[in-house]
Amino acid sequence: MNQIDLLRHIIQNCDEALKDAFEKRMNVGASLAQSKLDLGVDIYNAPSELRYIQNTVSQFPPELLLKANSLWSSMTRMNRSQQYRYVLKSGADSLAHESHLASHLPEGAIVTTETDAIDVSMTLGEEVKACHSIHSALDQVLSGEAARAVIACDSIYDADSLYLSIYNTDLFINAVCRSRYGKLLFDLSKSLIQAPDANIMTLAFAVNRTYGSLVQALSMLAEAKLNIEHMRLRRSVNGAEHPDDLVFIDLSGDFNSLEARTALYQMEKELYFFRLLGFWNNSMM
């Protein structure tokens, strides 16, 4: 056996040991979740977990510290995912947005800006009420003066200003279509509609400015087979009311699978800001 084959054999033996240890570690998730439910203990204890990871990786040589930190952070996050999966599967809890789901759009006045009123009315084939600004249109829906607001954007890449206006409100995106004059029309209301043909889910979340925090958050989505269609990271937003490192992300995939629901539930429980902004269809993009 030459030197390369010998080293490969050593790696294979290490992988076998890792595989067994990883499987045992992950399989304890359901039992641990049930114990925490019985005791009324939260799945995630950030300070305790941070101390555990720091203590574990501190035993590695300096050149392996970052890699070890990434590995143990990922393993503990995946173990928590197994626990969250058990909680959802057992029916012990549900996602926050699921209580807002409705079967149809609310009836009533539709409001939009004066600039886009004719375009929106012709595209939807409905009468609309015009107002002087986007914020005014959104405020009328929030106050109950209108049932829906339809906001026009030149393209999906210009939608982050709209997302920024609604991410911390009670409004949801329920449909997006292309107008007669080529703009994208976002249909918003206080009801959350998940139409059968919806193939995009939009999220807003914020991550702590620590090593690997965004990667760990995105890993939750990747492991649930949710694909990133568009993403915007706003490193710093003007105004004290906005969190730093605010992410807007449009995803495709099976939103109703247990894996996807678990990923959203984990983000909801662990990130310091998280909200689902809506479901829509991108066939008109």
Helices and strands as residue ranges (DSSP letters): H 3-27, H 29-39, H 46-57, G 62-64, H 65-89, G 96-100, E 101-102, E 110-113, G 114-116, H 117-124, E 129-131, H 134-143, E 148-153, G 156-158, H 160-166, E 172-178, E 184-189, E 192-193, E 200-206, H 213-223, E 227-234, E 246-252, H 258-270, E 273-280
